[in-house]
Amino acid sequence: MKYHLIGVVVLMASCQINVNKSSQDPNLKYLPYSTKSSDRQISRDDYQEHLEGFWLGECIANWTGLITEMDKIGGTGLDGRGAGFYTRADWGGPDGPSIWQDEAPQRKIDYYLDPPDSIWGADDDTDIEYIYQSLLYQNQTSVLSGEQIRDGWLAHIKPEEENFLWVSNQRAFDLMKSGMVPPATSDPENNPDYDMIDAQLTTEIFGLFAPGRPDIALKMAYLPIRTTASGQADDIAEFYVIMHSLASVTDPDWTMDEKINWLAREARKHLDNSSYPARMYDFVESLHQEGIPWEAARDSLYEKYQVRQADGYQWATKEPVCHGCFAAGINFGASIISLLYGEGDLKETIKIGALSGWDSDNPTSTWGGLLGFMIGRDGVEKAFGRPLASQFNIHRTRIGFPQNGLDNFQAMAQKGIFITDRVIQEEMHGGVDLLKGIWYIPE
C-alpha cells in the first residue's frame, strides 16, 4: 500500500522507526487504533521537516515583505505618499519610503536571508501563530476557548506600545484588557476595525494541525479567527486555513503549479459567490488565465476595488488614512495575484508578493509558509542555495516565554507534531502509529 505526503509517494516499509521518548507527547495517552481501508495515511516522521519548512519559509517571506511594506498603495496615503506601484524592474533596486516614512531606508529590495548562526525575529505575521500553538499544547486541547485565547493574549502581549499590534488586533486586545472574550472582540459593534488586518496572518497554522481535514481545521480556527475578524474577513481567513489543511494531500504526480491551483480552487468553493472575496478571486484568476502580466493584474485590481469600489468593497472610503491599504480585502486580492502568478515557485511567489504593494509582508508570509511547508525545510534551503538560520526569537515582539523567548524551528515543529497527534485522536478519531511513524486519518 502507498500513501501520500505533500505530493510525495513513500513506501510504508521505509517508515519503520524505533519509538523513543522524544517522538511521543508525554501529555497524551496514545490509544490503539484499528485501521480502515478508507483511512488516509500520512507520514508523521516526514511531517516534522515540512513544519520546519513552514516556519522557515514564513520567516523569509515575512522579512522580505517588510522591506516594501506600505511603500506603494496605488493612491496616496499620508501627505500624498504611496502613489503608484512597483514592477518587476524594481527588484534588486533601492527600497522606497513607506507612507509612514520621510526618507527611504538605505537598503535594496531583495530576499531577506538570515545566515545559519543568526536568529530570526518574530513579527506580527508569525508571533500570534506561535502563541496559539503554545496555548494548544499547554492547555492539552485541540479547540481553544475564548477565555484561553484572552488569557494567552494578555500573558504574552505587552500591554503598551510598542507591542506590534495594529488596527483590529490592537482593538481586540484593548477589549480583552477590559474583560471582553472572543468572539465579542470582533463583533462590529465592539470592534469597528473588524476587517482591518485580517485573521489570515494569525490563524493559517490551524490548517496544518488538521492534515487533509479542513472541516476539523475550521472548527479549530473558528474562535481564533473571530478574535479579530468578522463578516467577509472571516471567509478570507478560512480560505487560507482550508488551503493549509489540504496542502498535505495534493496529488504527488502534479506539478507545484497544479497543486497550488487545486488548493486555491478547493478553498474558493468555501466563499459565497456573491461576496467580494469570491469576486476578487474570480477576477484575478480570469486575468491570469488570459495571460495578463501580474503588474497589469495588480493595477486592474486596484482600479476595480479601491478606485471604483466594485462588488460592495468600500474600505477605500471607510478608512480614509490610506484608503484601506491594510484591509483584509485588498490584501486578499494581492495575495491571489502572487499565488497564481508565482505558479508554485517559492522565490517567484515571494518576489511578486513583495512587489505587489499594500501590506506586502502579509501575502508573502502566507505563501512563504504554505510553499515552505509543501517543499519542506530542505526544499526551502535548496531553493535559496544555502543553509539558513533555524533559531527564532519570539521575544522580539511578544513576552512571557521560557528561555528568554529563544526557540528553534525543530522544537517548534515537534510541538506541532504533538498537537496534530491530539487532533487526530480526539477530533478525527483516527490513529497514531508511533512505530511506523504514520497517522491514520479517517475521511
N, C-alpha and C positions, 0 to 999 in steps of 0.2 A: 504494500500500500504506500502511496505517496501523499505528501501534504505540502501545503503552500505557505510560504512566509515571504512577505514583501516582494512578491514576484519571483521568488526562487523556489525551485523544487528540490527537496532534500530527501534522501532515503532514510527511513526510520532507523535502520540499523546503525546509521552513523551518529545517532544521538545518545548512545549509551554513556552514562556518566556515573561516577561514584557520588552517592549522597554525602554531603558534608554540612556542617552547621551553617556555613556561610550561604548555602543555597536555600535555606529554609527560614521563613519568618518565625522567630521564636514566639510571637504573639498569636499565631494562627495554628489551629489544630487541622492538620491535613487529613481529609476524610477519604476512605476508599471510594472508588468510582467504577461503575460498570459501563464500559464504553458502548456506544451505539454506532451502527453503520452510518448514520446520518451526521455524526459529530464532525465538526471541522477540527483538524489537528494543526496546531501551530507550535513551532519550536520555542519553548521557553528559554532555552540556552541562547539562541541567536537573538532573541528579542532584546536582551540587555544591551548588546552592542548597537542595536538600532535606536534604543532610547538614548544612548550616549550620543549618537548621531543627531538626534533631535535637539539636545541641549547645545551641542557644538554648532550645528547649522543655524540655530536660532540666535546664538550669540554673535556669530559672524555677520548675519544679515541685520540684526538689530543695530550693531555698531557701525555697519556700513550705511544703513539707512539714516542714522543720526547725523551723518555728515551733511546730508541735503535736507534734513527735516525742516519744513516750513520755509524753505528758500523760495519756492515757486508755487503760487496758488492760483495762477491764471489771472485773476483780477488783482486788486490791490488790498493790502492789509493795513497795518498801522502806518500812518504817514505816507501812504502811497507805495509801500514796499510790496514785493512779492509778485509783480506783474510778469506775465509771460511764463514760459516753461523751458526746462532743459530738453535737449535732444541727445541722441547717441553721440554726437560730436563733442559733447561736453565731458564725456567720460575721460578721466585722466587729467582734466583741466582744473583750474582753480575753483575752489568752493566759494559760492557767493554768500552774502549775508542772509540770515533768516529774517523774517518780518519783525523779529524782536531785537535785531542787532543793528548797530550803527555802521559797523565796518565788517568786512568779510574776514573770516578766520584765515590764518596762514596755513592752509592745508589744501590738498587736492582731492578730487572726487575719485575714490578708488576703494577696493576691498580693504576692510579693516581686519587684519590678521594678527593675533597675538602669538608670539613665539612660545615654544614649549615651556620655558621657565617663567612665564608671566602668569597673571591671574585675570580672568575675565571679570569685569564688574557687572553687577546686576543693574537692570534698568526696568522701567515700568512694563516692558514687553516680556519680561521673564520673571520678575520678582513675586507677583501675585500668584502665578502658577506654582512657583516654589512654595509659597505659603500654603496653598491648597493641598499640594502633595504632602507637605509636612502635617497638616491638620488631619488628612485622611489616615495617615499612618499612626499618628499619636492617639487619635480617637478610636482606632481599630474599627473603622466603619468604611462603608462604600458610598454612603449618602450623607453628606453633611447637613446638619440642621441650621436654621437661621441663627440660633444662639451660638453654635460652634463657629460659624463664619464671622459673626460680630466679634466674639471673643478673640478669634485669631487675628482679625484686622487690628483690634485695639492693642493686642500684645506685641505685634510685630511692625507696626507703622508708627513713625514719630508723630506725636500729637500736633506739632507745629511745623511750618515750612522751615528748611527745605525738606519735604517728605516725598517728593517725586509723585505726587498725585495731582491730577488736573480735572477740571470740569465735573463730569458725572461721578468719577471716582472720588474726588475730593468732597463733593456734595454728599455722597453716600456715607463717607467716613464721618463727616460732621454730624449727620443724622444718627449714626451709630454712637457717637460720643454723647449724644443727648438721650440715648437709651433705645433708639429705634432698631428693629430687627428686620433683616431681609425676609420677604421681598418688599416690605414697605419702603425700604430705602431707594427703590427705583420707581415707585409709584409717581406718575407725573404730578400729582397733587402735592407731593413732598419734594420731588426732585425734578425741577424743570429742565435739567441738563441730561435727561434720561437717554438721549440719542447722541450725546457728545462724548466721543471716545467710546466706542462700543466694547462690549464684553469679549469680543474676539481675542484681544491681547491678554486676557486673563483666564480663559476657560478652554482653549483648544486642547489642552493636555488631557481633559477628561475623555476625549475620544480614544486616546492611546491606552487608557486603562480598561477599555471595553473593546478589545480587538474583534472586528467582524460583527459587532452587535451595536449598531447605532441606537437602537431602542434603549439599551441599558446606558449607553453614553449620555443620551439626552436626559434620562432620569437622573443620573449623577450630576449633570451640569445644570439642571433646572434652576435650583436656587442660586448657585454661584453666578449664573448669567443674570438672574433677576436681582442680584445685589445692586447692580448699577444700570441695567438696561431694561427698557420696556418697549412694547409695540413692535414695530418692524425691526428695531435694533436687536430684539430677541431673535428674530428669524435669521438675521445676518450671523449672529454668534453661533446659532445652532447649525447653520450651513457649514461652518468650519469644523465644528465638533464631529459632524457626520463624516466629512472628508477624512479626518484623522482616524476615526474608528474603522473606516473601510480600507485605509491605506495598507493594512497588513494582509489583505485578502484579494489583491488585484491578480489578474491572470499573469502567470510567470512568462508566458510567451509574448506578451505585449511589449512594445517599446515604452520608454518613460513617457513620451508624449501621449500615447494611447492610454496609459494608466491615469495620467493627470486628467485627460478629457473625460474618462469614465467616472472618476471620482467627482469631478465638478458637476457632471450631468446627473449623477445619482443624488448629490446634495441639492441640486436645482429642483428636483421633484418635491422637496420639502417646502419650497417657497410658494406662497399664494400667488397665482398667476396675475392677479390684479394689483399686487403690491409693487412699490418702486424697486425693491431689491430684485425681484424677478425680472422686471422690465429692464433694469440696468444690466443684469446678467445677459439677457437675450440680446440686448443692443450691442454689447461688447462682443459677444460670440458671433453675431452676424457680421460685424466689421472684420473680425479675424478670419472668418470663412471667406469673405470677399477678397482677402489679400491686402486689405488696407494696412499700411505701416503702423506700428504701435504708436508713434508720435501723433499721427493723424487721428487714430482711435482715441487717444487721450484728449486731444483738442476737441473732438466731437463730443466726448463725454462731458467735458467742461461746458461747452456751448449748450448742450441739451439740458443738463441738470442744474448747473449753477447760474447760467445766464437766463435760459428760458424756463427753468424750474418745471420741467415736464413731469408727467406721471405723479403729480402731487408732491414732488420733492421741493420743500420750501425752506430748507435750513439755511440757504444762502441769504434769505431775508430775515429769518428768525434770529440768526446770530450775526449781528452786523459788524463785529470787530474785524473778522477776516472772512466773512461770508460762509461760515460753517466749514472752515478749512480742515478741522479735525473731527468732523461729524462722521458717524458710522457709515452713512450712505455713500458719500463721495469717495471715502477711502475703500469701501467695498468695491465700487466700480473700478478704482485704480488697481486694486488687488487682482481683480479678474483680468485686467489687461496684462499685468506682469505674469500671471499664472499661464494664460493661454499663449501669449507670445513668447514666453520663456521655454515652452514646449518640453518641460521636464528636465531641462538643464539647470543645475543649481546656480552656477555662476551667471548665466544669462538671465535667469529669473530675478536674482538679486540685483543685477545691473539695471534692468528695466524698472524694477520696483523703486530703486533709489533715484532714478531719473524722472519718474512719472509725476512727482510733485506732491503737494499737500503734506500729510503726516507720514512721510515716506518710510520711517522706521517701523510703522505698523504693518503694512503689507509685506515688507521684506522679511520681518521677523516671522510672520505666519508661514510664509512659503519656505523660508530657510529652515525652519523647524520641521515642516512636513517632508520636504525633499531630503533633509538630513536624516530623518527617521527612515525614509524609504531606502536610502542607499547605505545607511549605517555610518558609524564613525570612520571606519576605514575608507568608505567611499567618499566622505567629505574631504578627508586629508588627501586622497588621491586626486580629487577634483582640483585642489589648490596646489598640489605637487609638493607638499611639505608637512612635517609634523606640526601640530598646533597645540596650544595650551589646553589643559584639561581641568585646571583649578578654577573655582568660582567663588566670588566674594559677595554673598548676599547682603552683607552689612554696608555695601556702598549705598544702598537705598533703604534697607529695612533693618530692624533691630531684634534683639532677643533670641538669637540662635546660638547654639553651642560653638565652641572653638573660635570664638570671636567672629563668627559668620563665615569662616573658611570651609569650603566643601570642594568636592571634585565630581566630575561627570560620572565616573564609575560608581561611586557611592550613591549619587542621585538616581542613577538608572537602577541600581539594586533595590532601592526603596520603591521605585516604580514597579519593579517585578513583584515585590511583596504585596503592593496594593492590588495589582492585577490578579494575583493568586486569590485574594479575598473576594474580589469582584466575580471571578469565575465560579468560585464555590458558592458564595452566598446570593449573588444576584442572578447568575446564569444557571445555577445548579449543574455546573459542569465539573470537570475533574482536573487535578494537577498530578501528573506523574513525575515525581522527583527523580526517579531512577532513569527514566528515558529522557527527561527534560522536555516533556510535551504537555501542552494544555489541550484539553478536550472541551470544545465549545459547542453546546447544542445549538442547532439552528432554530 
